[in-house]
Amino acid sequence: MIRKFNVTEGELYALCLSGWETCGRHIEKMNSFSPLYTADYVKARREEVSATMAGFDRKQRRAELFKLRSDLNLQGKAALGHWRSLKLYIETAFAGEKLEAFMVEAGQPRYRLAQRKQWEEALKLLQAGQAFIEKHSEALLANQNMPAGFPAQYAASLEAYHKVHDAYMSEGIATRERTGTYVQILNKMYEDLLRMFAAGREVFKDNKPVLEQFRLRTGLDMISGTGWAGIKGKVYDEQGKQRLIPGLIIRLPETDDELQQEADGSFVLNHLAAGTYTLEVEAEGYQAWSQTVIVKLDTYSSVEVRLQSAAAPIDPIDEITVLKE
């Protein structure tokens, strides 16, 4: 869903509330121009703004995703630990020239990506390990190599990981769906406001002071006030795509502000004093990012945050040890 408004969500809320208040002050003349504009209609539009503000709590959604991601980290770490134990049992049970083929069957090629928290790859790796245990349990258990209780432990670990993985993915999908619905609602609010402003300018075309109250620019000036300054930015992932990144934290240490991304991955901080600031960005799975930003009076400083995937060390597990018979 594409945003039709070129202001922040907070600015749009403020514009709508003040705009409909202006409409309410001139309701008789507005109603004479169009029967659509009644006191009840204006009240409904203001209530719609308030309900939207309350219903789409971005901080709460981010907290929910962060909790699920933390659970996924813990379960993933435990499950990968079981897979590494399985690798050792495989190396002992199938030592020889065919060991590499057995390791591929157990999911070895997926391990590097799984270790880098690519959750789908981790799930496929663990499932491959489960299938390997079921197929080769007799050989793995021979000579007291693999403990008799290990298959049950591995299956339980996989089940726990699968459960939290599904919950995290479902919440991510739900968040994207809510974001699409959210933008759709904001677009409608914006269109309703512009339509009302156009009607107001027609009604008061001979009364310039009142006409000015029905201009978007006037509303923005009232919101920002004089001497405004700030930072506007966009966040890009490792593929160069501008997007909302769950769990992303944007901080300004000098003011102790923590910013939130908009639905399209942008962010904004208003009402800053002119000066030099440090913008810090963190997101799990990405390298930390920071940049010095100089903010000048009566302008916004633009920033592009281009994140890179966190470099994960290569675990010794990636090196397959082939024991010669």
Secondary structure, DSSP 8 states (H G I E B T S, - for coil): -----SS-HHHHHHHHHHHHHHHHHTHHHHHHH-TT--HHHHHHHHHHHHHHHHH--HHHHHHHHHHHHHHHHHHHHHHHHHHHHHHHHHHHHT-STTHHHHHHHTTGGGHHHHHTT-HHHHHHHHHHHHHHHHHHHHHHHGGG-S-TTHHHHHHHHHHHHHHHHHHHHHHHHHHHHHHHHHHHHHHHHHHHHHHHHHHHHHHTTT-HHHHHTT-HHHHHHHHH-TT--EEEEEEE-TTS-B---TT-EEEETTTTEEE---TTSEEEE-S--SEEEEEEEE-TTB--EEEEEEE-TTSEEEEEEE--B------GGGS------
